[in-house]
Amino acid sequence: MGELARWSLKVSRDTDVALRTLLATRGGRKGDLSRFVEEAVNREVLRQTVVDIRARNAGVDDDEIARLVNEELGATRTAFWTDPLR
């Protein structure tokens, strides 16, 4: 996970109880609250990134996007399969 940062968060009592109850029903252990928050934040960052990219590419033709994706996938596959460290 790398270097950790400490956050101080405030949430409503209802949110706290709901989340702690959910974690407890799944056999929650120490660190589960932090993992849950980190995963939720990562999902939201990814979702917002996708929304931003879709908005930025709204005027681009679908075929052009598919061509660009396929081009990049081909380059990535070539680099991956010819990497001497693999």
C-alpha positions as MATLAB code, in Angstrom:
seq = 'MGELARWSLKVSRDTDVALRTLLATRGGRKGDLSRFVEEAVNREVLRQTVVDIRARNAGVDDDEIARLVNEELGATRTAFWTDPLR';
ca = [
       0.000    0.000    0.000;
       2.986    2.318    0.340;
       3.192    5.342    2.600;
       0.046    6.034    4.578;
      -1.687    9.343    5.248;
      -3.849    9.913    8.295;
      -7.273   11.460    7.698;
      -9.673   12.916   10.181;
     -13.240   12.485    8.908;
     -16.630   13.511   10.183;
     -19.745   11.626    9.104;
     -23.284   11.496   10.438;
     -24.050    9.067   13.267;
     -26.417    7.183   10.898;
     -23.637    6.704    8.335;
     -21.234    5.561   11.055;
     -23.681    3.011   12.444;
     -24.660    1.744    8.990;
     -21.070    1.220    7.887;
     -19.877   -0.322   11.143;
     -22.899   -2.650   11.110;
     -22.128   -3.671    7.526;
     -18.482   -4.345    8.363;
     -19.442   -6.287   11.510;
     -21.833   -8.534    9.570;
     -18.927   -9.387    7.277;
     -16.637  -10.340   10.127;
     -14.973   -6.945   10.292;
     -11.445   -6.707   11.623;
      -9.030   -3.926   12.457;
      -8.312   -1.822    9.381;
     -11.538   -2.705    7.548;
     -12.951    0.804    7.975;
      -9.836    2.332    6.409;
      -9.879   -0.204    3.557;
     -13.566    0.481    2.915;
     -13.000    4.251    2.746;
      -9.948    3.878    0.504;
     -11.771    1.562   -1.913;
     -14.796    3.880   -2.002;
     -12.600    6.898   -2.712;
     -10.738    5.041   -5.460;
     -14.032    3.996   -7.087;
     -15.330    7.574   -7.009;
     -12.081    8.987   -8.419;
     -12.270    6.448  -11.267;
     -15.965    7.254  -11.858;
     -15.260   10.982  -12.009;
     -12.314   10.386  -14.349;
     -14.567    8.400  -16.697;
     -17.213   11.154  -16.593;
     -14.549   13.758  -17.434;
     -13.117   11.691  -20.299;
     -16.581   11.024  -21.736;
     -17.386   14.744  -21.630;
     -14.057   15.629  -23.246;
     -14.641   13.103  -26.046;
     -18.357   13.761  -26.550;
     -17.781   15.186  -30.027;
     -15.410   12.460  -31.205;
     -16.755    9.827  -33.592;
     -17.186    6.350  -32.040;
     -15.206    4.748  -34.857;
     -12.300    7.124  -34.224;
     -12.294    6.257  -30.527;
     -12.349    2.536  -31.344;
      -9.451    3.007  -33.779;
      -7.394    4.871  -31.168;
      -8.112    2.272  -28.482;
      -7.177   -0.591  -30.792;
      -3.997    1.209  -31.827;
      -2.937    1.694  -28.201;
      -3.872   -1.869  -27.252;
      -1.762   -3.174  -30.108;
       1.224   -1.111  -28.990;
       0.772   -2.268  -25.395;
       0.500   -5.927  -26.414;
       3.631   -5.630  -28.521;
       5.557   -4.021  -25.651;
       4.274   -6.574  -23.153;
       5.016   -9.670  -25.183;
       8.447   -8.513  -26.360;
       9.634   -7.304  -22.929;
      12.776   -9.382  -22.195;
      12.083   -9.278  -18.430;
       8.902  -11.331  -18.786;
];
